[in-house]
Amino acid sequence: MLEDSILIVDDDLTIRNMFASFFGNAGYKIYVAESAEEAIPIMEQAYCHLIFIDIDLPGMNGIELCKTIRKSNLTSVLTAITGFGPLYNKEECKAAGFNYYFKKPIRLEKLLKLAKHVFEEKPL
């Protein structure tokens, strides 16, 4: 049985901590990374069924991270989170391989609803 694990990739420490605390308190196993380069080794060690990725990351951005993940992982649910909607639109994110797209600020309850849906639908 797969563990209900979430990876949060965001360069903003406040957002990483807020997401980690919120989803951890909801009972999910949480991994965090402040960059794409930090996220890749985490994904090599632990399967995360749901991954929240900030699009505007330093170094490799979230679009490139998504494309990299999709080369070897078709089952994780990738969720784009951006505060730069005009720079990174929903269509570009979908073409890169994201399943969902949200603009900041976003209500955490909305993301929790998504997480519950994702984990109910996951393959056994």
HUSULRA-V371453 format. One record per backbone hydrogen bond with DSSP energy under -1.0 kcal/mol. CO is the residue of the C=O (numbers start at 1). NH is the residue of the N-H. E is the energy in kcal/mol with one decimal. If there is no record, write none. Layout:
co,nh,e
CO,NH,E
CO,NH,E
This chain:
co,nh,e
3,5,-1.8
4,29,-2.2
5,50,-1.6
6,31,-2.6
7,52,-2.8
8,33,-2.5
9,54,-2.9
12,16,-2.5
13,17,-2.8
14,18,-2.5
15,19,-3.0
16,20,-2.8
17,21,-2.6
18,22,-2.5
19,23,-2.9
20,24,-2.1
21,25,-2.5
23,28,-2.2
24,27,-1.6
29,6,-2.8
31,8,-2.4
33,10,-2.1
35,39,-1.7
36,40,-2.0
39,43,-2.4
40,44,-1.4
41,45,-1.1
42,46,-2.5
49,77,-3.7
50,7,-2.2
51,79,-3.0
52,9,-3.0
53,81,-2.7
55,57,-1.6
55,62,-2.7
61,65,-2.2
62,66,-2.4
63,67,-2.2
64,68,-2.3
65,69,-2.7
66,70,-2.6
69,72,-1.5
69,73,-2.0
77,51,-2.8
78,99,-2.6
78,100,-1.8
79,53,-3.0
80,102,-2.5
81,55,-1.9
82,104,-3.3
84,87,-1.1
84,88,-2.2
89,93,-2.0
90,94,-2.5
91,95,-2.4
92,96,-1.4
93,98,-2.3
100,80,-2.8
102,82,-2.2
107,111,-1.2
108,112,-2.4
109,113,-2.1
110,114,-1.7
111,115,-2.6
112,116,-2.7
113,117,-2.0
114,118,-2.8
115,119,-2.7
116,120,-1.6
117,121,-1.6
